[in-house]
Structure formats: C-alpha cells, structure tokens
Amino acid sequence: MTDNARLLRQHSFVELNARQRARAILDAGSFRELLDPFARMMSPWLAKQGVVPQADDGVVIAKGSIGGLPVVIAAIEGAFQGGSLGEVGGAKIAGALELAAEDNRNGIPTAAVLLLETGGVRLQEANLGLAAIADIHAAIVDLRQYQPVIGVIAGSVGCFGGMSIAAGLCSYIVVTREARLGLNGPQVIEQEAGIEEYDSRNRPFIWSLTGGEQRFASGLADGFSIDDVTSIHRQVDTWLKQGLPEQQRSGQYALFLQRLAQLDTTPQIDPQTVRTLYQGEQP
C-alpha cells in the first residue's frame, strides 16, 4: 500500500470526542456505557460557581471487549473543563477500576483502558478532586495485580497533574506525536520558573520536551502510534494478549532516581539531554 493510500484510510483518534474514542477502541458492537448522561451524574459544585455542568461530568465509562477480552474503558473528555477531574468524574473512574478488580477476584479477567485527556484536578473542586485522583491511583495499583491497566494519551490536551501520576502507574502507555505527558503544565512551569526557563507559547519547544515522541524515546511510554484508530486499537490489543509486564514502571523508581541524580540543572534543559539521560547514558 502506498503512503497516500494509507493516509486516505487513516481515521484520526485525536479528532474524536471521549465517547467516540471509547466506542472506537472497543470491538465492534461491544460498547455498553455505564452511568451515561441520562443518569445525570454531574458535579454539584460547578453551578454554584457559575460553571455549567455536564451530564456525565466529562467522563465516559463503558464495558466491552478488545480482541474478545473483557475490558472496562474510562475516557476523559478534554473539551469539558480541560479534561479536569472533580468529585463525580473521579469517582466514576475509581469505581470502574475497583469493580474490575472485584471481577478478577470473582474469576472474570477484566482489564482496563484509560483514555487520558486531562489537565489533572479540577480547580473548582480542589480537595475533592485530589481525593478522587488518589482513589484512582489506589485502584490502578489494585487492578494491575491481575490484569494490565493501559493508558492511551492521544492529544490535544495531553495528560498532566495528578493524572500524569495515574499514567505512570499504568502497566503500559501508548502515545501519539500529538500527545503530551508531564506533571506540571507549561503555564504552571512558566509561572513558577519564568518565561526564560519555559515559554508556554513556544509549542515546538514544549513538544520537544513533553511530547509523545520524546516520552517514548525516553522510555516513559511503551508504545508510539500514528494518530489512527486502527493502529491504537491494535497496540492495546497486543498488550492485552501479552498480559502483565515483567516489571511495572513504577517499580523501577530506583533506576529513574539514579538517572535524574546525574542531571546538571544549571543550564536550561534541552531535548537531547533529556533523551540521553533517560536512555541511561551520561549526558
């Protein structure tokens, strides 16, 4: 197949909303949404602060199968409040993961896929959002004893804040070139360290440090995919059939701390230094 023919057959994953992404990544006909918008599970706090709430609180939970294997999907809608998580949306994800772990204890081998398009905690809900994200972290660690928890970071919001920690706890992560992954967002870093250190408007610079290609090359993501539904589905399917990794990334903290200890923080960091450092070479 020629490059042009392949491009014409490509279906963008990034351009889909959360519900469409969840449906697209599951086997055809297997999508079954839990607590859909008609359940009216929305934040009770946003309206009090003058923010229009969304009927599903920006989180889509669905059960289905991928490659015939049972999975639960949690997809975050980046177009609603920047994909931020509050009390309700966070509880939906944590609850879904907890039920998947319970399924496994009852002999139903249910894995999880997290479609991460999020800036982290919802500022309007502060501590409630932080508590919900902490519950998500605990639920991921519990579930991954039994089955893989797979994170997909496609774009265009990226994955930041407390949910970047959730991504780090995943058994596997796949990213696209459009994706970004980092603990703090560009504007936060610029605010704290200054524009000379990190210009949040310099998109090439930002993607060169926290973009999907860089994160994959640095070993902080396990797969790198083009922005194509079929390619992402295929990668997730491969990992589900492969099962749990020999060692979870979060169990390799000593290795990462050792590499970070070699970093000279005096000059401004550059992409090649980051890549060299994480690949285990002396910068």
Solvent accessible surface area in square Angstrom, and as a share of the most:
residue,aa,sasa,rsa
1,M,132,0.59
2,T,93,0.54
3,D,112,0.58
4,N,113,0.58
5,A,36,0.28
6,R,111,0.41
7,L,118,0.59
8,L,150,0.74
9,R,165,0.60
10,Q,57,0.25
11,H,120,0.53
12,S,27,0.18
13,F,1,0.00
14,V,28,0.16
15,E,150,0.67
16,L,47,0.23
17,N,67,0.34
18,A,3,0.02
19,R,69,0.25
20,Q,89,0.39
21,R,14,0.05
22,A,0,0.00
23,R,133,0.49
24,A,33,0.26
25,I,1,0.00
26,L,6,0.03
27,D,35,0.18
28,A,109,0.84
29,G,91,0.87
30,S,31,0.20
31,F,34,0.14
32,R,140,0.51
33,E,37,0.17
34,L,52,0.26
35,L,85,0.42
36,D,49,0.25
37,P,38,0.24
38,F,186,0.78
39,A,47,0.37
40,R,154,0.56
41,M,80,0.36
42,M,53,0.24
43,S,3,0.02
44,P,67,0.42
45,W,91,0.32
46,L,0,0.00
47,A,66,0.51
48,K,152,0.64
49,Q,97,0.43
50,G,70,0.67
51,V,30,0.17
52,V,126,0.72
53,P,37,0.23
54,Q,59,0.26
55,A,19,0.15
56,D,5,0.03
57,D,0,0.00
58,G,3,0.03
59,V,0,0.00
60,V,2,0.01
61,I,6,0.03
62,A,0,0.00
63,K,57,0.24
64,G,17,0.16
65,S,23,0.15
66,I,0,0.00
67,G,35,0.34
68,G,58,0.56
69,L,68,0.34
70,P,44,0.28
71,V,0,0.00
72,V,7,0.04
73,I,1,0.00
74,A,4,0.03
75,A,0,0.00
76,I,6,0.03
77,E,30,0.13
78,G,11,0.10
79,A,96,0.74
80,F,22,0.09
81,Q,67,0.30
82,G,38,0.37
83,G,1,0.01
84,S,15,0.10
85,L,1,0.00
86,G,0,0.00
87,E,62,0.28
88,V,17,0.10
89,G,0,0.00
90,G,0,0.00
91,A,57,0.44
92,K,12,0.05
93,I,2,0.01
94,A,5,0.04
95,G,25,0.24
96,A,10,0.08
97,L,2,0.01
98,E,84,0.38
99,L,118,0.59
100,A,3,0.03
101,A,0,0.00
102,E,78,0.35
103,D,28,0.15
104,N,21,0.11
105,R,118,0.43
106,N,106,0.54
107,G,62,0.59
108,I,86,0.43
109,P,72,0.45
110,T,1,0.01
111,A,3,0.02
112,A,0,0.00
113,V,0,0.00
114,L,3,0.01
115,L,3,0.02
116,L,2,0.01
117,E,8,0.04
118,T,0,0.00
119,G,39,0.37
120,G,0,0.00
121,V,36,0.21
122,R,1,0.00
123,L,155,0.77
124,Q,60,0.27
125,E,8,0.03
126,A,53,0.41
127,N,116,0.59
128,L,70,0.35
129,G,0,0.00
130,L,98,0.49
131,A,57,0.44
132,A,9,0.07
133,I,5,0.03
134,A,55,0.43
135,D,73,0.38
136,I,0,0.00
137,H,33,0.15
138,A,66,0.51
139,A,4,0.03
140,I,0,0.00
141,V,65,0.37
142,D,38,0.20
143,L,0,0.00
144,R,34,0.12
145,Q,114,0.51
146,Y,77,0.29
147,Q,44,0.20
148,P,1,0.01
149,V,0,0.00
150,I,0,0.00
151,G,0,0.00
152,V,3,0.02
153,I,0,0.00
154,A,1,0.00
155,G,0,0.00
156,S,77,0.50
157,V,38,0.22
158,G,0,0.00
159,C,0,0.00
160,F,13,0.06
161,G,20,0.19
162,G,18,0.17
163,M,1,0.00
164,S,13,0.08
165,I,83,0.42
166,A,0,0.00
167,A,0,0.00
168,G,27,0.25
169,L,27,0.13
170,C,0,0.00
171,S,5,0.03
172,Y,11,0.04
173,I,1,0.00
174,V,1,0.01
175,V,1,0.01
176,T,1,0.01
177,R,141,0.52
178,E,73,0.33
179,A,0,0.00
180,R,34,0.12
181,L,17,0.08
182,G,7,0.07
183,L,105,0.52
184,N,77,0.40
185,G,15,0.15
186,P,17,0.11
187,Q,139,0.62
188,V,76,0.44
189,I,46,0.24
190,E,43,0.19
191,Q,143,0.64
192,E,130,0.58
193,A,58,0.45
194,G,24,0.23
195,I,73,0.37
196,E,147,0.66
197,E,72,0.32
198,Y,15,0.06
199,D,40,0.21
200,S,24,0.15
201,R,182,0.66
202,N,62,0.32
203,R,155,0.57
204,P,105,0.66
205,F,37,0.15
206,I,3,0.02
207,W,58,0.21
208,S,36,0.24
209,L,11,0.05
210,T,15,0.09
211,G,2,0.02
212,G,1,0.01
213,E,74,0.33
214,Q,3,0.02
215,R,31,0.11
216,F,85,0.36
217,A,26,0.20
218,S,2,0.01
219,G,41,0.40
220,L,32,0.16
221,A,4,0.03
222,D,59,0.30
223,G,4,0.04
224,F,69,0.29
225,S,10,0.06
226,I,93,0.47
227,D,22,0.11
228,D,13,0.07
229,V,27,0.15
230,T,70,0.41
231,S,24,0.16
232,I,1,0.00
233,H,44,0.20
234,R,139,0.51
235,Q,47,0.21
236,V,0,0.00
237,D,28,0.15
238,T,68,0.39
239,W,15,0.05
240,L,12,0.06
241,K,125,0.53
242,Q,113,0.50
243,G,20,0.19
244,L,71,0.35
245,P,30,0.19
246,E,189,0.85
247,Q,103,0.46
248,Q,30,0.13
249,R,27,0.10
250,S,39,0.25
251,G,38,0.36
252,Q,53,0.24
253,Y,142,0.54
254,A,67,0.52
255,L,67,0.33
256,F,34,0.14
257,L,114,0.57
258,Q,115,0.51
259,R,48,0.18
260,L,75,0.37
261,A,88,0.68
262,Q,73,0.33
263,L,49,0.24
264,D,89,0.46
265,T,114,0.67
266,T,123,0.72
267,P,82,0.52
268,Q,90,0.40
269,I,48,0.24
270,D,61,0.32
271,P,46,0.29
272,Q,113,0.50
273,T,35,0.20
274,V,16,0.09
275,R,73,0.27
276,T,22,0.13
277,L,4,0.02
278,Y,33,0.12
279,Q,88,0.39
280,G,42,0.41
281,E,97,0.44
282,Q,134,0.60
283,P,71,0.45
